[in-house]
Amino acid sequence: MSNYAEFIRLNPNIRFGKPCIIGTRIAVQDILGWLASGMSNVDILEDFPELSLEHILAALAFAADSERRTRLIAA
């Protein structure tokens, strides 16, 4: 998903500026943590009805894009 910016915003007044799903206080970090803990997309959508599958995919795309920009610096 290349259009994740349609779903995610950084606002210094919400969750200390963490990237969040627009219109919620749910951070990308939250979604990634839920997925990492073994929750399925269906589990997340059932527990958080304000989210959609597009939001979950946007969070994954945002994380992938962030990782792509990360560079290791030798000490």
Gaussian input, Z-matrix of N, CA and C with variables (Angstrom, degrees):
# hf/3-21g

backbone

0 1
 N
 C     1     B1
 C     2     B2     1     A1
 N     3     B3     2     A2     1     D1
 C     4     B4     3     A3     2     D2
 C     5     B5     4     A4     3     D3
 N     6     B6     5     A5     4     D4
 C     7     B7     6     A6     5     D5
 C     8     B8     7     A7     6     D6
 N     9     B9     8     A8     7     D7
 C    10    B10     9     A9     8     D8
 C    11    B11    10    A10     9     D9
 N    12    B12    11    A11    10    D10
 C    13    B13    12    A12    11    D11
 C    14    B14    13    A13    12    D12
 N    15    B15    14    A14    13    D13
 C    16    B16    15    A15    14    D14
 C    17    B17    16    A16    15    D15
 N    18    B18    17    A17    16    D16
 C    19    B19    18    A18    17    D17
 C    20    B20    19    A19    18    D18
 N    21    B21    20    A20    19    D19
 C    22    B22    21    A21    20    D20
 C    23    B23    22    A22    21    D21
 N    24    B24    23    A23    22    D22
 C    25    B25    24    A24    23    D23
 C    26    B26    25    A25    24    D24
 N    27    B27    26    A26    25    D25
 C    28    B28    27    A27    26    D26
 C    29    B29    28    A28    27    D27
 N    30    B30    29    A29    28    D28
 C    31    B31    30    A30    29    D29
 C    32    B32    31    A31    30    D30
 N    33    B33    32    A32    31    D31
 C    34    B34    33    A33    32    D32
 C    35    B35    34    A34    33    D33
 N    36    B36    35    A35    34    D34
 C    37    B37    36    A36    35    D35
 C    38    B38    37    A37    36    D36
 N    39    B39    38    A38    37    D37
 C    40    B40    39    A39    38    D38
 C    41    B41    40    A40    39    D39
 N    42    B42    41    A41    40    D40
 C    43    B43    42    A42    41    D41
 C    44    B44    43    A43    42    D42
 N    45    B45    44    A44    43    D43
 C    46    B46    45    A45    44    D44
 C    47    B47    46    A46    45    D45
 N    48    B48    47    A47    46    D46
 C    49    B49    48    A48    47    D47
 C    50    B50    49    A49    48    D48
 N    51    B51    50    A50    49    D49
 C    52    B52    51    A51    50    D50
 C    53    B53    52    A52    51    D51
 N    54    B54    53    A53    52    D52
 C    55    B55    54    A54    53    D53
 C    56    B56    55    A55    54    D54
 N    57    B57    56    A56    55    D55
 C    58    B58    57    A57    56    D56
 C    59    B59    58    A58    57    D57
 N    60    B60    59    A59    58    D58
 C    61    B61    60    A60    59    D59
 C    62    B62    61    A61    60    D60
 N    63    B63    62    A62    61    D61
 C    64    B64    63    A63    62    D62
 C    65    B65    64    A64    63    D63
 N    66    B66    65    A65    64    D64
 C    67    B67    66    A66    65    D65
 C    68    B68    67    A67    66    D66
 N    69    B69    68    A68    67    D67
 C    70    B70    69    A69    68    D68
 C    71    B71    70    A70    69    D69
 N    72    B72    71    A71    70    D70
 C    73    B73    72    A72    71    D71
 C    74    B74    73    A73    72    D72
 N    75    B75    74    A74    73    D73
 C    76    B76    75    A75    74    D74
 C    77    B77    76    A76    75    D75
 N    78    B78    77    A77    76    D76
 C    79    B79    78    A78    77    D77
 C    80    B80    79    A79    78    D78
 N    81    B81    80    A80    79    D79
 C    82    B82    81    A81    80    D80
 C    83    B83    82    A82    81    D81
 N    84    B84    83    A83    82    D82
 C    85    B85    84    A84    83    D83
 C    86    B86    85    A85    84    D84
 N    87    B87    86    A86    85    D85
 C    88    B88    87    A87    86    D86
 C    89    B89    88    A88    87    D87
 N    90    B90    89    A89    88    D88
 C    91    B91    90    A90    89    D89
 C    92    B92    91    A91    90    D90
 N    93    B93    92    A92    91    D91
 C    94    B94    93    A93    92    D92
 C    95    B95    94    A94    93    D93
 N    96    B96    95    A95    94    D94
 C    97    B97    96    A96    95    D95
 C    98    B98    97    A97    96    D96
 N    99    B99    98    A98    97    D97
 C   100   B100    99    A99    98    D98
 C   101   B101   100   A100    99    D99
 N   102   B102   101   A101   100   D100
 C   103   B103   102   A102   101   D101
 C   104   B104   103   A103   102   D102
 N   105   B105   104   A104   103   D103
 C   106   B106   105   A105   104   D104
 C   107   B107   106   A106   105   D105
 N   108   B108   107   A107   106   D106
 C   109   B109   108   A108   107   D107
 C   110   B110   109   A109   108   D108
 N   111   B111   110   A110   109   D109
 C   112   B112   111   A111   110   D110
 C   113   B113   112   A112   111   D111
 N   114   B114   113   A113   112   D112
 C   115   B115   114   A114   113   D113
 C   116   B116   115   A115   114   D114
 N   117   B117   116   A116   115   D115
 C   118   B118   117   A117   116   D116
 C   119   B119   118   A118   117   D117
 N   120   B120   119   A119   118   D118
 C   121   B121   120   A120   119   D119
 C   122   B122   121   A121   120   D120
 N   123   B123   122   A122   121   D121
 C   124   B124   123   A123   122   D122
 C   125   B125   124   A124   123   D123
 N   126   B126   125   A125   124   D124
 C   127   B127   126   A126   125   D125
 C   128   B128   127   A127   126   D126
 N   129   B129   128   A128   127   D127
 C   130   B130   129   A129   128   D128
 C   131   B131   130   A130   129   D129
 N   132   B132   131   A131   130   D130
 C   133   B133   132   A132   131   D131
 C   134   B134   133   A133   132   D132
 N   135   B135   134   A134   133   D133
 C   136   B136   135   A135   134   D134
 C   137   B137   136   A136   135   D135
 N   138   B138   137   A137   136   D136
 C   139   B139   138   A138   137   D137
 C   140   B140   139   A139   138   D138
 N   141   B141   140   A140   139   D139
 C   142   B142   141   A141   140   D140
 C   143   B143   142   A142   141   D141
 N   144   B144   143   A143   142   D142
 C   145   B145   144   A144   143   D143
 C   146   B146   145   A145   144   D144
 N   147   B147   146   A146   145   D145
 C   148   B148   147   A147   146   D146
 C   149   B149   148   A148   147   D147
 N   150   B150   149   A149   148   D148
 C   151   B151   150   A150   149   D149
 C   152   B152   151   A151   150   D150
 N   153   B153   152   A152   151   D151
 C   154   B154   153   A153   152   D152
 C   155   B155   154   A154   153   D153
 N   156   B156   155   A155   154   D154
 C   157   B157   156   A156   155   D155
 C   158   B158   157   A157   156   D156
 N   159   B159   158   A158   157   D157
 C   160   B160   159   A159   158   D158
 C   161   B161   160   A160   159   D159
 N   162   B162   161   A161   160   D160
 C   163   B163   162   A162   161   D161
 C   164   B164   163   A163   162   D162
 N   165   B165   164   A164   163   D163
 C   166   B166   165   A165   164   D164
 C   167   B167   166   A166   165   D165
 N   168   B168   167   A167   166   D166
 C   169   B169   168   A168   167   D167
 C   170   B170   169   A169   168   D168
 N   171   B171   170   A170   169   D169
 C   172   B172   171   A171   170   D170
 C   173   B173   172   A172   171   D171
 N   174   B174   173   A173   172   D172
 C   175   B175   174   A174   173   D173
 C   176   B176   175   A175   174   D174
 N   177   B177   176   A176   175   D175
 C   178   B178   177   A177   176   D176
 C   179   B179   178   A178   177   D177
 N   180   B180   179   A179   178   D178
 C   181   B181   180   A180   179   D179
 C   182   B182   181   A181   180   D180
 N   183   B183   182   A182   181   D181
 C   184   B184   183   A183   182   D182
 C   185   B185   184   A184   183   D183
 N   186   B186   185   A185   184   D184
 C   187   B187   186   A186   185   D185
 C   188   B188   187   A187   186   D186
 N   189   B189   188   A188   187   D187
 C   190   B190   189   A189   188   D188
 C   191   B191   190   A190   189   D189
 N   192   B192   191   A191   190   D190
 C   193   B193   192   A192   191   D191
 C   194   B194   193   A193   192   D192
 N   195   B195   194   A194   193   D193
 C   196   B196   195   A195   194   D194
 C   197   B197   196   A196   195   D195
 N   198   B198   197   A197   196   D196
 C   199   B199   198   A198   197   D197
 C   200   B200   199   A199   198   D198
 N   201   B201   200   A200   199   D199
 C   202   B202   201   A201   200   D200
 C   203   B203   202   A202   201   D201
 N   204   B204   203   A203   202   D202
 C   205   B205   204   A204   203   D203
 C   206   B206   205   A205   204   D204
 N   207   B207   206   A206   205   D205
 C   208   B208   207   A207   206   D206
 C   209   B209   208   A208   207   D207
 N   210   B210   209   A209   208   D208
 C   211   B211   210   A210   209   D209
 C   212   B212   211   A211   210   D210
 N   213   B213   212   A212   211   D211
 C   214   B214   213   A213   212   D212
 C   215   B215   214   A214   213   D213
 N   216   B216   215   A215   214   D214
 C   217   B217   216   A216   215   D215
 C   218   B218   217   A217   216   D216
 N   219   B219   218   A218   217   D217
 C   220   B220   219   A219   218   D218
 C   221   B221   220   A220   219   D219
 N   222   B222   221   A221   220   D220
 C   223   B223   222   A222   221   D221
 C   224   B224   223   A223   222   D222

   B1=1.4567
   B2=1.5263
   B3=1.2932
   B4=1.4668
   B5=1.5283
   B6=1.3151
   B7=1.4643
   B8=1.5292
   B9=1.3191
   B10=1.4627
   B11=1.5226
   B12=1.3165
   B13=1.4641
   B14=1.5328
   B15=1.3262
   B16=1.4648
   B17=1.5309
   B18=1.3342
   B19=1.4581
   B20=1.5211
   B21=1.3215
   B22=1.4661
   B23=1.5236
   B24=1.3216
   B25=1.4704
   B26=1.5236
   B27=1.3135
   B28=1.4548
   B29=1.5168
   B30=1.3142
   B31=1.4524
   B32=1.5197
   B33=1.3229
   B34=1.4616
   B35=1.5269
   B36=1.3295
   B37=1.4629
   B38=1.5287
   B39=1.3182
   B40=1.4627
   B41=1.5208
   B42=1.3171
   B43=1.4653
   B44=1.5294
   B45=1.3339
   B46=1.4723
   B47=1.5280
   B48=1.3280
   B49=1.4558
   B50=1.5057
   B51=1.3374
   B52=1.4648
   B53=1.5272
   B54=1.3298
   B55=1.4647
   B56=1.5303
   B57=1.3326
   B58=1.4669
   B59=1.5180
   B60=1.3249
   B61=1.4543
   B62=1.5289
   B63=1.3070
   B64=1.4606
   B65=1.5301
   B66=1.3218
   B67=1.4518
   B68=1.5168
   B69=1.3395
   B70=1.4657
   B71=1.5273
   B72=1.3111
   B73=1.4557
   B74=1.5286
   B75=1.3253
   B76=1.4607
   B77=1.5204
   B78=1.3307
   B79=1.4608
   B80=1.5255
   B81=1.3106
   B82=1.4652
   B83=1.5264
   B84=1.3037
   B85=1.4572
   B86=1.5362
   B87=1.3257
   B88=1.4624
   B89=1.5242
   B90=1.3204
   B91=1.4682
   B92=1.5233
   B93=1.3210
   B94=1.4643
   B95=1.5214
   B96=1.3147
   B97=1.4540
   B98=1.5190
   B99=1.3303
   B100=1.4661
   B101=1.5237
   B102=1.3300
   B103=1.4617
   B104=1.5247
   B105=1.3197
   B106=1.4642
   B107=1.5266
   B108=1.3309
   B109=1.4610
   B110=1.5266
   B111=1.3287
   B112=1.4586
   B113=1.5072
   B114=1.3219
   B115=1.4628
   B116=1.5277
   B117=1.3034
   B118=1.4613
   B119=1.5243
   B120=1.3196
   B121=1.4677
   B122=1.5252
   B123=1.3130
   B124=1.4644
   B125=1.5263
   B126=1.3394
   B127=1.4731
   B128=1.5273
   B129=1.3209
   B130=1.4718
   B131=1.5242
   B132=1.3155
   B133=1.4680
   B134=1.5235
   B135=1.3297
   B136=1.4654
   B137=1.5324
   B138=1.3367
   B139=1.4645
   B140=1.5302
   B141=1.3190
   B142=1.4698
   B143=1.5309
   B144=1.3286
   B145=1.4690
   B146=1.5283
   B147=1.3373
   B148=1.4676
   B149=1.5255
   B150=1.3298
   B151=1.4602
   B152=1.5218
   B153=1.3269
   B154=1.4658
   B155=1.5244
   B156=1.3195
   B157=1.4605
   B158=1.5291
   B159=1.3142
   B160=1.4715
   B161=1.5277
   B162=1.3320
   B163=1.4656
   B164=1.5274
   B165=1.3279
   B166=1.4608
   B167=1.5297
   B168=1.3132
   B169=1.4726
   B170=1.5240
   B171=1.3235
   B172=1.4632
   B173=1.5240
   B174=1.3327
   B175=1.4635
   B176=1.5244
   B177=1.3167
   B178=1.4704
   B179=1.5222
   B180=1.3179
   B181=1.4699
   B182=1.5228
   B183=1.3250
   B184=1.4638
   B185=1.5237
   B186=1.3292
   B187=1.4682
   B188=1.5265
   B189=1.3203
   B190=1.4612
   B191=1.5225
   B192=1.3229
   B193=1.4628
   B194=1.5282
   B195=1.3240
   B196=1.4689
   B197=1.5235
   B198=1.3158
   B199=1.4648
   B200=1.5245
   B201=1.3013
   B202=1.4640
   B203=1.5339
   B204=1.3349
   B205=1.4680
   B206=1.5283
   B207=1.3275
   B208=1.4590
   B209=1.5197
   B210=1.3130
   B211=1.4654
   B212=1.5140
   B213=1.3131
   B214=1.4551
   B215=1.5149
   B216=1.2919
   B217=1.4695
   B218=1.5224
   B219=1.3231
   B220=1.4637
   B221=1.5243
   B222=1.3060
   B223=1.4716
   B224=1.5120
   A1=108.21
   A2=115.75
   A3=119.70
   A4=112.27
   A5=117.28
   A6=120.21
   A7=111.81
   A8=117.56
   A9=120.42
   A10=112.51
   A11=117.90
   A12=121.01
   A13=111.98
   A14=117.67
   A15=121.04
   A16=111.24
   A17=116.68
   A18=121.60
   A19=114.10
   A20=117.76
   A21=121.50
   A22=110.39
   A23=115.52
   A24=121.60
   A25=109.57
   A26=114.74
   A27=122.07
   A28=106.84
   A29=115.58
   A30=121.41
   A31=107.09
   A32=118.57
   A33=120.24
   A34=113.81
   A35=117.38
   A36=121.17
   A37=113.48
   A38=117.09
   A39=121.34
   A40=108.82
   A41=116.19
   A42=123.79
   A43=112.04
   A44=115.45
   A45=122.47
   A46=112.71
   A47=117.19
   A48=121.32
   A49=114.89
   A50=117.72
   A51=119.53
   A52=108.90
   A53=117.28
   A54=118.95
   A55=109.85
   A56=115.66
   A57=122.35
   A58=110.56
   A59=114.79
   A60=120.84
   A61=107.42
   A62=116.93
   A63=122.38
   A64=110.02
   A65=115.23
   A66=121.17
   A67=114.25
   A68=116.46
   A69=120.57
   A70=108.22
   A71=115.36
   A72=121.58
   A73=109.46
   A74=115.87
   A75=121.51
   A76=108.71
   A77=114.94
   A78=121.09
   A79=111.01
   A80=114.94
   A81=120.97
   A82=108.90
   A83=116.47
   A84=122.64
   A85=111.34
   A86=117.53
   A87=121.37
   A88=110.48
   A89=115.67
   A90=120.73
   A91=110.39
   A92=117.02
   A93=120.00
   A94=111.00
   A95=116.69
   A96=120.76
   A97=112.09
   A98=116.47
   A99=120.01
   A100=110.47
   A101=116.25
   A102=119.39
   A103=111.09
   A104=116.97
   A105=121.61
   A106=111.95
   A107=116.88
   A108=120.12
   A109=112.21
   A110=116.44
   A111=120.06
   A112=115.06
   A113=117.86
   A114=119.07
   A115=109.20
   A116=115.86
   A117=119.68
   A118=108.93
   A119=115.53
   A120=119.44
   A121=109.92
   A122=116.53
   A123=120.97
   A124=110.47
   A125=116.85
   A126=120.40
   A127=111.00
   A128=115.53
   A129=120.67
   A130=110.39
   A131=116.69
   A132=120.47
   A133=111.77
   A134=116.92
   A135=119.71
   A136=110.87
   A137=116.93
   A138=120.84
   A139=112.92
   A140=116.46
   A141=121.67
   A142=108.87
   A143=117.37
   A144=120.83
   A145=114.16
   A146=116.92
   A147=118.78
   A148=112.19
   A149=116.75
   A150=121.45
   A151=110.62
   A152=114.47
   A153=121.43
   A154=107.78
   A155=115.74
   A156=119.92
   A157=109.97
   A158=117.32
   A159=120.66
   A160=110.93
   A161=117.53
   A162=120.52
   A163=110.86
   A164=116.84
   A165=120.37
   A166=110.06
   A167=116.33
   A168=119.98
   A169=111.38
   A170=116.83
   A171=120.40
   A172=110.40
   A173=117.08
   A174=120.72
   A175=110.36
   A176=116.96
   A177=120.42
   A178=111.32
   A179=116.98
   A180=120.54
   A181=110.73
   A182=116.62
   A183=120.75
   A184=109.96
   A185=116.66
   A186=120.85
   A187=111.16
   A188=116.91
   A189=120.61
   A190=110.78
   A191=116.28
   A192=120.31
   A193=110.33
   A194=116.70
   A195=120.20
   A196=110.56
   A197=115.96
   A198=120.78
   A199=110.85
   A200=116.55
   A201=121.23
   A202=111.12
   A203=116.19
   A204=120.41
   A205=112.96
   A206=117.80
   A207=121.97
   A208=110.18
   A209=115.48
   A210=121.43
   A211=109.24
   A212=116.41
   A213=120.95
   A214=108.80
   A215=115.70
   A216=120.84
   A217=107.62
   A218=116.10
   A219=120.47
   A220=109.97
   A221=115.86
   A222=121.31
   A223=110.79
   D1=112.07
   D2=-178.33
   D3=-90.49
   D4=-9.58
   D5=-176.56
   D6=-104.22
   D7=33.49
   D8=-178.10
   D9=-60.67
   D10=-22.73
   D11=179.97
   D12=-64.01
   D13=-18.37
   D14=176.00
   D15=-69.64
   D16=-19.67
   D17=-173.05
   D18=-115.07
   D19=-16.04
   D20=-172.12
   D21=-124.28
   D22=135.74
   D23=176.86
   D24=-135.89
   D25=152.95
   D26=171.53
   D27=-109.45
   D28=122.95
   D29=-179.57
   D30=-133.45
   D31=118.56
   D32=-177.07
   D33=-59.93
   D34=-17.09
   D35=179.71
   D36=-91.44
   D37=-4.07
   D38=179.61
   D39=-122.15
   D40=120.83
   D41=177.57
   D42=51.76
   D43=38.95
   D44=176.76
   D45=58.65
   D46=30.24
   D47=175.82
   D48=85.57
   D49=8.08
   D50=176.50
   D51=-67.94
   D52=149.14
   D53=176.73
   D54=-64.99
   D55=125.80
   D56=-176.78
   D57=-127.94
   D58=156.99
   D59=173.08
   D60=-68.45
   D61=130.07
   D62=-177.41
   D63=-56.44
   D64=134.40
   D65=177.87
   D66=83.34
   D67=2.73
   D68=178.48
   D69=-134.53
   D70=175.70
   D71=171.79
   D72=-108.64
   D73=20.67
   D74=-179.72
   D75=-88.40
   D76=118.36
   D77=-177.58
   D78=-86.40
   D79=154.17
   D80=173.26
   D81=-53.45
   D82=-41.77
   D83=179.35
   D84=-56.75
   D85=-39.32
   D86=178.23
   D87=-61.54
   D88=-49.12
   D89=-177.98
   D90=-62.11
   D91=-44.38
   D92=179.12
   D93=-62.63
   D94=-40.01
   D95=178.45
   D96=-63.69
   D97=-41.71
   D98=178.79
   D99=-63.52
   D100=-43.98
   D101=178.34
   D102=-63.57
   D103=-42.16
   D104=-179.96
   D105=-65.00
   D106=-28.96
   D107=-179.67
   D108=-81.25
   D109=-3.67
   D110=176.57
   D111=107.14
   D112=-1.62
   D113=177.05
   D114=-66.82
   D115=141.05
   D116=175.66
   D117=-88.51
   D118=169.67
   D119=175.41
   D120=-57.72
   D121=-41.64
   D122=-179.51
   D123=-62.80
   D124=-43.10
   D125=177.80
   D126=-57.73
   D127=-46.99
   D128=-178.45
   D129=-62.91
   D130=-44.93
   D131=-178.80
   D132=-65.78
   D133=-33.14
   D134=177.24
   D135=-70.71
   D136=-40.35
   D137=-178.19
   D138=-77.21
   D139=-26.88
   D140=-176.45
   D141=-130.91
   D142=78.38
   D143=-175.02
   D144=-63.55
   D145=-13.70
   D146=176.58
   D147=-75.06
   D148=-10.24
   D149=177.92
   D150=-95.42
   D151=158.56
   D152=173.86
   D153=-127.57
   D154=169.33
   D155=177.36
   D156=-59.12
   D157=-35.20
   D158=178.73
   D159=-61.95
   D160=-35.63
   D161=177.67
   D162=-65.31
   D163=-42.90
   D164=179.27
   D165=-63.83
   D166=-44.56
   D167=178.75
   D168=-64.90
   D169=-36.18
   D170=177.34
   D171=-64.47
   D172=-40.64
   D173=178.34
   D174=-62.50
   D175=-42.65
   D176=178.05
   D177=-65.02
   D178=-41.94
   D179=179.21
   D180=-65.33
   D181=-40.60
   D182=178.00
   D183=-60.79
   D184=-45.71
   D185=179.91
   D186=-64.12
   D187=-41.70
   D188=178.67
   D189=-63.22
   D190=-41.64
   D191=179.54
   D192=-66.74
   D193=-39.64
   D194=177.67
   D195=-62.97
   D196=-42.99
   D197=178.94
   D198=-63.50
   D199=-38.40
   D200=-179.89
   D201=-62.46
   D202=-30.46
   D203=-178.93
   D204=-86.74
   D205=-9.23
   D206=-177.90
   D207=-75.77
   D208=134.35
   D209=177.81
   D210=-123.99
   D211=139.30
   D212=175.08
   D213=-86.28
   D214=135.42
   D215=178.76
   D216=-113.61
   D217=122.34
   D218=-179.43
   D219=-66.83
   D220=138.53
   D221=-179.56
   D222=-76.43

